[in-house]
Amino acid sequence: MAFYSSGVEYGIHCLVNMVDEDGEPREMSVREAANLQGVPYDYLGKIFTKFSKAGLVESSEGRTGGYKLAKSPAEISVLDIAIAIDGEKSIFDCKEIRQRMNIFTDDVPQWACEGMCGIHAVMRKAQNQMQKVLAEQSILMLSKQMYVKAHATYAVEIKDWIGANRSPENKA
């Protein structure tokens, strides 16, 4: 089972695709993003609503409106995206088993209750490290990695595709 929902993956791809080969943001409608990625429009609409509430995107008006990044691509981290879509998550829910062991009668010894459970401490440390890594990765970094990896004409192809799909009937 995945820790983060598929919406986080869709959302990261959306925002990465809203950055061009020069690291500059570009506008995109939900319909364009859904068509580009081959994901359900309604589902992506809910993701963009969450992005808007989190201050990651803002709607743009006009004939070619849609959404634009509300911050610089360097300022939007993967952690920002994950939290905007899935909310704050904990990888571990400590049940304090150490205090409920059957070897203890009604009186749980003081030592069993002192401080944080060692297992909980390890899991909290792992979560902190994961969040640190996600916070260090911006959509600008991911976009640059994508363009370096892509074939030479990819930047032109995606720009042409977006241009061809920027018609009023494709907006949402």
Contacts in CASP RR format, 6 or more apart in sequence:
PFRMAT RR
TARGET T0000
AUTHOR 0000-0000-0000
METHOD contacts of the structure
MODEL  1
MAFYSSGVEYGIHCLVNMVDEDGEPREMSVREAANLQGVPYDYLGKIFTK
FSKAGLVESSEGRTGGYKLAKSPAEISVLDIAIAIDGEKSIFDCKEIRQR
MNIFTDDVPQWACEGMCGIHAVMRKAQNQMQKVLAEQSILMLSKQMYVKA
HATYAVEIKDWIGANRSPENKA
3 89 0 8 1.000
3 91 0 8 1.000
4 82 0 8 1.000
4 85 0 8 1.000
4 86 0 8 1.000
4 89 0 8 1.000
5 85 0 8 1.000
5 86 0 8 1.000
7 43 0 8 1.000
7 47 0 8 1.000
7 85 0 8 1.000
7 86 0 8 1.000
8 81 0 8 1.000
8 82 0 8 1.000
8 85 0 8 1.000
8 86 0 8 1.000
10 37 0 8 1.000
10 39 0 8 1.000
10 43 0 8 1.000
10 44 0 8 1.000
10 47 0 8 1.000
11 44 0 8 1.000
11 47 0 8 1.000
11 51 0 8 1.000
11 81 0 8 1.000
11 85 0 8 1.000
12 78 0 8 1.000
12 81 0 8 1.000
12 139 0 8 1.000
12 142 0 8 1.000
13 37 0 8 1.000
14 28 0 8 1.000
14 33 0 8 1.000
14 37 0 8 1.000
14 44 0 8 1.000
14 47 0 8 1.000
14 48 0 8 1.000
15 51 0 8 1.000
15 56 0 8 1.000
15 57 0 8 1.000
15 69 0 8 1.000
15 73 0 8 1.000
15 76 0 8 1.000
15 81 0 8 1.000
15 139 0 8 1.000
16 139 0 8 1.000
16 142 0 8 1.000
16 143 0 8 1.000
16 146 0 8 1.000
17 28 0 8 1.000
17 33 0 8 1.000
17 36 0 8 1.000
17 37 0 8 1.000
17 158 0 8 1.000
18 25 0 8 1.000
18 26 0 8 1.000
18 27 0 8 1.000
18 28 0 8 1.000
18 33 0 8 1.000
18 57 0 8 1.000
18 67 0 8 1.000
18 68 0 8 1.000
18 69 0 8 1.000
18 73 0 8 1.000
18 139 0 8 1.000
19 25 0 8 1.000
19 26 0 8 1.000
19 69 0 8 1.000
19 73 0 8 1.000
19 139 0 8 1.000
19 140 0 8 1.000
19 143 0 8 1.000
20 26 0 8 1.000
20 143 0 8 1.000
20 155 0 8 1.000
20 159 0 8 1.000
21 147 0 8 1.000
21 155 0 8 1.000
23 73 0 8 1.000
23 140 0 8 1.000
23 143 0 8 1.000
23 144 0 8 1.000
25 68 0 8 1.000
25 69 0 8 1.000
25 72 0 8 1.000
25 73 0 8 1.000
26 68 0 8 1.000
26 162 0 8 1.000
27 60 0 8 1.000
27 64 0 8 1.000
27 65 0 8 1.000
27 66 0 8 1.000
27 67 0 8 1.000
27 68 0 8 1.000
28 36 0 8 1.000
28 66 0 8 1.000
28 67 0 8 1.000
28 162 0 8 1.000
29 65 0 8 1.000
29 66 0 8 1.000
29 67 0 8 1.000
29 166 0 8 1.000
29 170 0 8 1.000
29 171 0 8 1.000
29 172 0 8 1.000
30 41 0 8 1.000
30 44 0 8 1.000
30 45 0 8 1.000
30 48 0 8 1.000
30 66 0 8 1.000
30 67 0 8 1.000
30 172 0 8 1.000
31 41 0 8 1.000
31 165 0 8 1.000
31 170 0 8 1.000
31 171 0 8 1.000
31 172 0 8 1.000
32 162 0 8 1.000
32 165 0 8 1.000
32 166 0 8 1.000
32 170 0 8 1.000
33 39 0 8 1.000
33 44 0 8 1.000
33 48 0 8 1.000
34 40 0 8 1.000
34 41 0 8 1.000
34 44 0 8 1.000
34 45 0 8 1.000
35 41 0 8 1.000
35 165 0 8 1.000
35 170 0 8 1.000
36 158 0 8 1.000
36 161 0 8 1.000
36 162 0 8 1.000
36 165 0 8 1.000
37 44 0 8 1.000
41 172 0 8 1.000
45 172 0 8 1.000
47 85 0 8 1.000
48 57 0 8 1.000
48 67 0 8 1.000
50 84 0 8 1.000
50 85 0 8 1.000
51 57 0 8 1.000
51 67 0 8 1.000
51 81 0 8 1.000
51 84 0 8 1.000
51 85 0 8 1.000
52 58 0 8 1.000
52 59 0 8 1.000
52 67 0 8 1.000
53 84 0 8 1.000
54 80 0 8 1.000
54 83 0 8 1.000
54 84 0 8 1.000
55 70 0 8 1.000
55 71 0 8 1.000
55 84 0 8 1.000
56 69 0 8 1.000
56 70 0 8 1.000
56 71 0 8 1.000
56 76 0 8 1.000
56 80 0 8 1.000
56 81 0 8 1.000
56 84 0 8 1.000
57 67 0 8 1.000
57 68 0 8 1.000
57 69 0 8 1.000
57 70 0 8 1.000
58 67 0 8 1.000
58 68 0 8 1.000
58 70 0 8 1.000
59 65 0 8 1.000
59 66 0 8 1.000
59 67 0 8 1.000
60 66 0 8 1.000
60 67 0 8 1.000
60 68 0 8 1.000
63 168 0 8 1.000
64 166 0 8 1.000
64 171 0 8 1.000
65 171 0 8 1.000
66 171 0 8 1.000
66 172 0 8 1.000
69 76 0 8 1.000
72 140 0 8 1.000
73 138 0 8 1.000
73 139 0 8 1.000
73 140 0 8 1.000
73 143 0 8 1.000
74 138 0 8 1.000
74 140 0 8 1.000
74 141 0 8 1.000
75 138 0 8 1.000
76 138 0 8 1.000
76 139 0 8 1.000
76 140 0 8 1.000
77 134 0 8 1.000
77 135 0 8 1.000
77 136 0 8 1.000
77 137 0 8 1.000
77 138 0 8 1.000
77 139 0 8 1.000
78 134 0 8 1.000
78 135 0 8 1.000
78 137 0 8 1.000
78 138 0 8 1.000
78 139 0 8 1.000
78 142 0 8 1.000
79 131 0 8 1.000
79 134 0 8 1.000
79 135 0 8 1.000
79 137 0 8 1.000
80 135 0 8 1.000
81 139 0 8 1.000
82 89 0 8 1.000
82 134 0 8 1.000
90 127 0 8 1.000
91 123 0 8 1.000
91 126 0 8 1.000
91 127 0 8 1.000
91 130 0 8 1.000
92 120 0 8 1.000
92 123 0 8 1.000
92 124 0 8 1.000
92 126 0 8 1.000
92 127 0 8 1.000
94 117 0 8 1.000
94 119 0 8 1.000
94 120 0 8 1.000
94 123 0 8 1.000
96 117 0 8 1.000
98 112 0 8 1.000
98 113 0 8 1.000
98 117 0 8 1.000
99 108 0 8 1.000
99 112 0 8 1.000
99 113 0 8 1.000
101 112 0 8 1.000
104 112 0 8 1.000
116 124 0 8 1.000
147 154 0 8 1.000
147 155 0 8 1.000
END
